[in-house]
Amino acid sequence: MAAPVTTTRPELLGTLGAVASSHWLASASGMSVLERGGNAFDAAVCAGLVLHVVEPHLNGLGGDVPVVACRAGGEPFVVCGQGTSPAAATPAAFAALGLDVVPGTGHLPAVVPGAFGTWMDLLARYGTWTVADVVAPALGYARHGHPLLPAAAATIGRVAGLFRDHWPTSAAVWLPHGQVPAAGALLRNPDLAATLERLVAAADAYADRERGIEAARAAFYEGSVAEAVERHVAEPVLDSSGRAHRGLLTAEDLAGWRVREEAPATTTFAGRTVAKTGPWGQGPVLLQQLRLLEGMDLADTRPGSAELVHAVVESAKLALADRDAWYGDPDHADVPLGALLSPAYTDGRRALVGAQAADGLRPGSPDGRDPRLPALVTEALAGGTDGTGDDGGSRGPRGAAASGLVAGSGEPTFAAGTGEPTFAAAPAEDTGGATGDGTGGGTEEGGEDGTGHGIGHGNGQDAGAGAVDGTVEASGRTRGDTCHLDVVDRWGNVVAVTPSGGWLQSSPTVPGLGFSLPTRGQMFWLEPGLPSSLGPRRRPRTTLSPTLVLRDGVPELACGTPGGDQQDQWQVPFLLNHLVYGMDLQAAIDAPSWHTTHLVSSFEPRVVHRLGLHAEERLGAGVLDELRRRGHRVTATGPWSLGRLSAAGTRPDGVVRAAATSRGMQAYAVAR
């Protein structure tokens, strides 16, 4: 058992149900459903819709929703709420526009919005409430207002110039009376409220609950909403390429999309079964890490020790390299997931973990196949820089300004909504010999430490320029994030959801609808032949990664965190703390965390921070010094800066429990 840990809050215990999410209003709304007899699926839909309203800079009704869940007595399942690319989305279409990456903002990266269809599918198949019932809290917050989060107000402030000058539909919603709303001010979204009212009215036209749910879904994907989306993307808007473009998404794309239920990817760890999404998401990265760690002698390590952090980081680097070489939509790519999770492959990969931090990106060869990373990555990393700045310059396939490998003190420019990691607003101290100024942790949506290597965009942006102080240029350079939600009920139903996309800062608001489209298309590569290459009607390989843990086939825990590329890294220390070291949920969440930046960023502009390691300073100076000695380029972040985990579960005796991080000062758990 682990030694007692001082926590910010107690682990919450109850018997009726529990909800944990990244916003207290969503948690309270979900709990109110459980208190009134609804089940975990009803509560998840209600709370998720509230998240769309109260965290508009982190997700929206036009976003994406992956779900991992299990009915009491049933098998775990995944609901893929990830919308697909437009039928017209091809590398040739972007080449004709003079682009060699998908922009991170505007109309071009838009994919089908999957959130609403996913909520309706969950409600119809597994819920018991009506559309009007589950929509009511979100509709109320949209119509009558909600206190605006400080981070949301700051995000709006950073893109206010873009809204005023180029995205007037966004200015109309997010700049009431032409001004940036203050933190805590009551913010209303009457257009979103009207949209929700129309969807409820479509459902209310039918007395039968399931027919009503289908009518609401059809109104969104085949009716007035889809028509408004098509008109909207036909008008060119400024995007992160620095130019205005029309979009490719059509009403036909929306009408042809359906949410999908599928079996999860699973592995065993610490006597449990861990269930994740398939390789169209990042989920198997967690499974690969756990398999690598399962074969190590963790009994000889301590929570937060240098030995443990090093082992976890080196395992993450191997798993993430496999992600970048092998993951993609399995409907359109041959992803060798079985081989990647096999004992023989894992044993070979584990042998690569040495006493020192390994450099280079090292994807493996499952089934003897040769891995293939995008050419912009391999060419740039072959350019000669190693991140230390000692070579005196920046080199790459087409030069720093186009798509080169950038080393130096400037952080690459991040387009609005192109990066998801969450860092608390505390300055970071760069102490590991890395080349940056260490100021990137000073904005709420996060920042890298300035040591990145920008890889590819060729559209005129300077990959080595940019602002780490939260300022923006005309194209609205800032960063996006996401949300998380966990629900358990008295009957044993469990749901883990990571709503994201449709960020207010990433795409102009659809006029009359009050929400933005998802920009998840930025995660495709335009180079043909890769597992995650762009093509028609494909799922982008996302970073969204909810988790379900089962014990003896019975759901025990739902958990997750916002954080883009870091999601399946921040969950590993939590799971180790809870499942291996015996901490309760809150202590496991509150313990110091860390992550590596030695990976290819999933978002435009692509960056690699070789040997980079961000670690909360609470790990202790001795631990951080030992990690530096092992070759990691350590950035000591603020003491409470990494991750926004939440979790909810059920003990073997039927007692429900929940916990949520205090990092970021907005996540809350509720139990009764």
ChimeraX attribute file (.defattr): number of C-alpha atoms within 10 A of each C-alpha:
attribute: neighborCount
match mode: 1-to-1
recipient: residues
	/A:1	9
	/A:2	13
	/A:3	10
	/A:4	10
	/A:5	13
	/A:6	11
	/A:7	16
	/A:8	14
	/A:9	14
	/A:10	14
	/A:11	20
	/A:12	19
	/A:13	20
	/A:14	16
	/A:15	16
	/A:16	18
	/A:17	31
	/A:18	34
	/A:19	37
	/A:20	35
	/A:21	39
	/A:22	29
	/A:23	23
	/A:24	20
	/A:25	21
	/A:26	31
	/A:27	29
	/A:28	21
	/A:29	25
	/A:30	35
	/A:31	30
	/A:32	17
	/A:33	23
	/A:34	25
	/A:35	15
	/A:36	8
	/A:37	15
	/A:38	19
	/A:39	26
	/A:40	32
	/A:41	31
	/A:42	27
	/A:43	33
	/A:44	34
	/A:45	27
	/A:46	28
	/A:47	32
	/A:48	33
	/A:49	28
	/A:50	30
	/A:51	30
	/A:52	27
	/A:53	29
	/A:54	26
	/A:55	23
	/A:56	26
	/A:57	29
	/A:58	29
	/A:59	32
	/A:60	32
	/A:61	31
	/A:62	29
	/A:63	30
	/A:64	31
	/A:65	32
	/A:66	25
	/A:67	29
	/A:68	29
	/A:69	31
	/A:70	25
	/A:71	18
	/A:72	15
	/A:73	12
	/A:74	13
	/A:75	14
	/A:76	26
	/A:77	21
	/A:78	25
	/A:79	22
	/A:80	24
	/A:81	28
	/A:82	35
	/A:83	30
	/A:84	26
	/A:85	27
	/A:86	26
	/A:87	17
	/A:88	16
	/A:89	22
	/A:90	18
	/A:91	21
	/A:92	15
	/A:93	13
	/A:94	16
	/A:95	12
	/A:96	9
	/A:97	10
	/A:98	12
	/A:99	18
	/A:100	20
	/A:101	25
	/A:102	27
	/A:103	28
	/A:104	29
	/A:105	32
	/A:106	33
	/A:107	30
	/A:108	27
	/A:109	27
	/A:110	33
	/A:111	34
	/A:112	33
	/A:113	31
	/A:114	28
	/A:115	30
	/A:116	23
	/A:117	28
	/A:118	26
	/A:119	27
	/A:120	23
	/A:121	23
	/A:122	20
	/A:123	24
	/A:124	21
	/A:125	10
	/A:126	16
	/A:127	21
	/A:128	19
	/A:129	22
	/A:130	20
	/A:131	29
	/A:132	19
	/A:133	13
	/A:134	28
	/A:135	20
	/A:136	18
	/A:137	21
	/A:138	27
	/A:139	24
	/A:140	16
	/A:141	22
	/A:142	24
	/A:143	19
	/A:144	14
	/A:145	18
	/A:146	19
	/A:147	14
	/A:148	19
	/A:149	21
	/A:150	15
	/A:151	18
	/A:152	23
	/A:153	19
	/A:154	20
	/A:155	25
	/A:156	26
	/A:157	21
	/A:158	22
	/A:159	27
	/A:160	24
	/A:161	17
	/A:162	24
	/A:163	25
	/A:164	17
	/A:165	12
	/A:166	19
	/A:167	20
	/A:168	16
	/A:169	18
	/A:170	25
	/A:171	24
	/A:172	17
	/A:173	23
	/A:174	26
	/A:175	18
	/A:176	13
	/A:177	10
	/A:178	12
	/A:179	13
	/A:180	18
	/A:181	20
	/A:182	17
	/A:183	15
	/A:184	13
	/A:185	14
	/A:186	14
	/A:187	25
	/A:188	22
	/A:189	22
	/A:190	19
	/A:191	18
	/A:192	24
	/A:193	21
	/A:194	17
	/A:195	19
	/A:196	27
	/A:197	17
	/A:198	17
	/A:199	24
	/A:200	24
	/A:201	17
	/A:202	22
	/A:203	25
	/A:204	19
	/A:205	12
	/A:206	14
	/A:207	9
	/A:208	11
	/A:209	17
	/A:210	21
	/A:211	16
	/A:212	24
	/A:213	27
	/A:214	19
	/A:215	23
	/A:216	26
	/A:217	22
	/A:218	20
	/A:219	19
	/A:220	25
	/A:221	25
	/A:222	19
	/A:223	16
	/A:224	16
	/A:225	20
	/A:226	23
	/A:227	16
	/A:228	17
	/A:229	23
	/A:230	19
	/A:231	15
	/A:232	21
	/A:233	22
	/A:234	15
	/A:235	12
	/A:236	15
	/A:237	22
	/A:238	22
	/A:239	28
	/A:240	27
	/A:241	22
	/A:242	16
	/A:243	13
	/A:244	17
	/A:245	18
	/A:246	16
	/A:247	23
	/A:248	21
	/A:249	28
	/A:250	22
	/A:251	20
	/A:252	15
	/A:253	23
	/A:254	26
	/A:255	15
	/A:256	13
	/A:257	19
	/A:258	19
	/A:259	20
	/A:260	13
	/A:261	16
	/A:262	13
	/A:263	15
	/A:264	22
	/A:265	20
	/A:266	21
	/A:267	19
	/A:268	16
	/A:269	19
	/A:270	13
	/A:271	11
	/A:272	17
	/A:273	19
	/A:274	25
	/A:275	28
	/A:276	29
	/A:277	27
	/A:278	25
	/A:279	24
	/A:280	25
	/A:281	24
	/A:282	26
	/A:283	25
	/A:284	30
	/A:285	31
	/A:286	27
	/A:287	25
	/A:288	26
	/A:289	26
	/A:290	24
	/A:291	21
	/A:292	27
	/A:293	21
	/A:294	15
	/A:295	13
	/A:296	12
	/A:297	9
	/A:298	16
	/A:299	8
	/A:300	8
	/A:301	15
	/A:302	15
	/A:303	21
	/A:304	19
	/A:305	17
	/A:306	21
	/A:307	18
	/A:308	18
	/A:309	24
	/A:310	24
	/A:311	23
	/A:312	23
	/A:313	25
	/A:314	24
	/A:315	24
	/A:316	28
	/A:317	28
	/A:318	25
	/A:319	26
	/A:320	28
	/A:321	22
	/A:322	24
	/A:323	27
	/A:324	24
	/A:325	22
	/A:326	25
	/A:327	28
	/A:328	27
	/A:329	21
	/A:330	18
	/A:331	11
	/A:332	15
	/A:333	18
	/A:334	13
	/A:335	21
	/A:336	16
	/A:337	17
	/A:338	12
	/A:339	15
	/A:340	24
	/A:341	22
	/A:342	15
	/A:343	14
	/A:344	12
	/A:345	18
	/A:346	22
	/A:347	13
	/A:348	12
	/A:349	20
	/A:350	21
	/A:351	9
	/A:352	13
	/A:353	19
	/A:354	12
	/A:355	12
	/A:356	15
	/A:357	20
	/A:358	19
	/A:359	15
	/A:360	13
	/A:361	22
	/A:362	18
	/A:363	21
	/A:364	22
	/A:365	18
	/A:366	21
	/A:367	12
	/A:368	9
	/A:369	9
	/A:370	10
	/A:371	16
	/A:372	17
	/A:373	20
	/A:374	19
	/A:375	15
	/A:376	22
	/A:377	24
	/A:378	15
	/A:379	20
	/A:380	26
	/A:381	23
	/A:382	14
	/A:383	17
	/A:384	14
	/A:385	22
	/A:386	21
	/A:387	25
	/A:388	17
	/A:389	18
	/A:390	11
	/A:391	12
	/A:392	10
	/A:393	13
	/A:394	23
	/A:395	22
	/A:396	26
	/A:397	20
	/A:398	15
	/A:399	18
	/A:400	25
	/A:401	21
	/A:402	21
	/A:403	30
	/A:404	28
	/A:405	35
	/A:406	34
	/A:407	31
	/A:408	24
	/A:409	18
	/A:410	22
	/A:411	28
	/A:412	29
	/A:413	24
	/A:414	26
	/A:415	28
	/A:416	29
	/A:417	32
	/A:418	31
	/A:419	26
	/A:420	27
	/A:421	24
	/A:422	28
	/A:423	27
	/A:424	24
	/A:425	21
	/A:426	18
	/A:427	17
	/A:428	27
	/A:429	19
	/A:430	22
	/A:431	17
	/A:432	21
	/A:433	16
	/A:434	27
	/A:435	21
	/A:436	23
	/A:437	18
	/A:438	24
	/A:439	21
	/A:440	29
	/A:441	27
	/A:442	22
	/A:443	22
	/A:444	24
	/A:445	28
	/A:446	26
	/A:447	29
	/A:448	24
	/A:449	29
	/A:450	26
	/A:451	32
	/A:452	30
	/A:453	35
	/A:454	34
	/A:455	31
	/A:456	30
	/A:457	23
	/A:458	20
	/A:459	20
	/A:460	14
	/A:461	20
	/A:462	21
	/A:463	30
	/A:464	27
	/A:465	18
	/A:466	21
	/A:467	19
	/A:468	25
	/A:469	13
	/A:470	21
	/A:471	13
	/A:472	22
	/A:473	17
	/A:474	17
	/A:475	26
	/A:476	26
	/A:477	26
	/A:478	30
	/A:479	28
	/A:480	29
	/A:481	23
	/A:482	31
	/A:483	28
	/A:484	29
	/A:485	35
	/A:486	39
	/A:487	37
	/A:488	36
	/A:489	29
	/A:490	21
	/A:491	15
	/A:492	21
	/A:493	23
	/A:494	32
	/A:495	31
	/A:496	31
	/A:497	31
	/A:498	28
	/A:499	31
	/A:500	34
	/A:501	35
	/A:502	33
	/A:503	32
	/A:504	29
	/A:505	32
	/A:506	32
	/A:507	28
	/A:508	29
	/A:509	28
	/A:510	22
	/A:511	19
	/A:512	15
	/A:513	21
	/A:514	27
	/A:515	28
	/A:516	30
	/A:517	32
	/A:518	33
	/A:519	30
	/A:520	33
	/A:521	29
	/A:522	27
	/A:523	26
	/A:524	27
	/A:525	23
	/A:526	23
	/A:527	15
	/A:528	13
	/A:529	12
	/A:530	22
	/A:531	27
	/A:532	29
	/A:533	22
	/A:534	27
	/A:535	22
	/A:536	15
	/A:537	21
	/A:538	26
	/A:539	28
	/A:540	27
	/A:541	27
	/A:542	27
	/A:543	25
	/A:544	33
	/A:545	34
	/A:546	33
	/A:547	26
	/A:548	32
	/A:549	26
	/A:550	20
	/A:551	16
	/A:552	9
	/A:553	13
	/A:554	22
	/A:555	31
	/A:556	23
	/A:557	26
	/A:558	30
	/A:559	32
	/A:560	29
	/A:561	32
	/A:562	30
	/A:563	29
	/A:564	25
	/A:565	25
	/A:566	23
	/A:567	27
	/A:568	28
	/A:569	26
	/A:570	25
	/A:571	25
	/A:572	22
	/A:573	24
	/A:574	28
	/A:575	21
	/A:576	21
	/A:577	24
	/A:578	19
	/A:579	17
	/A:580	18
	/A:581	19
	/A:582	16
	/A:583	22
	/A:584	22
	/A:585	27
	/A:586	27
	/A:587	23
	/A:588	27
	/A:589	29
	/A:590	24
	/A:591	21
	/A:592	23
	/A:593	27
	/A:594	25
	/A:595	25
	/A:596	27
	/A:597	24
	/A:598	27
	/A:599	24
	/A:600	24
	/A:601	23
	/A:602	21
	/A:603	25
	/A:604	28
	/A:605	29
	/A:606	26
	/A:607	26
	/A:608	24
	/A:609	24
	/A:610	26
	/A:611	24
	/A:612	27
	/A:613	25
	/A:614	25
	/A:615	26
	/A:616	21
	/A:617	21
	/A:618	17
	/A:619	20
	/A:620	16
	/A:621	11
	/A:622	11
	/A:623	18
	/A:624	27
	/A:625	15
	/A:626	15
	/A:627	22
	/A:628	20
	/A:629	13
	/A:630	17
	/A:631	18
	/A:632	27
	/A:633	29
	/A:634	22
	/A:635	28
	/A:636	25
	/A:637	30
	/A:638	21
	/A:639	18
	/A:640	23
	/A:641	28
	/A:642	26
	/A:643	29
	/A:644	31
	/A:645	30
	/A:646	31
	/A:647	32
	/A:648	35
	/A:649	33
	/A:650	26
	/A:651	13
	/A:652	11
	/A:653	7
	/A:654	15
	/A:655	16
	/A:656	27
	/A:657	29
	/A:658	32
	/A:659	33
	/A:660	32
	/A:661	30
	/A:662	22
	/A:663	21
	/A:664	18
	/A:665	12
	/A:666	15
	/A:667	24
	/A:668	21
	/A:669	29
	/A:670	25
	/A:671	25
	/A:672	18
